[in-house]
Amino acid sequence: MANARTRFDTILDYMVRRHDASAGWLYGKPAGLLNGQAFMAFHTEGMAFQLRGRVRLQASTLAGAKFW
């Protein structure tokens, strides 16, 4: 099974190829950027996403989900 960094890289690669995202850095961590703003970052063997509203509430119910 792939480790967290490999999964992050796979998702970021997909976002770069299909959704005009770019790879960058957020607080020294690898991140995905849209229009120069981070929407996801690799953080302590997991991924952090910028979510708002209902999507954030739904994501918080997932097993292992934490707020960063």
Secondary structure by P-SEA (a helix, b strand, c coil): cccaaaaaaaaaaaaaacccbbbbbccccccccccccccccccccbbbbbcccaaaaaaaaccccccc
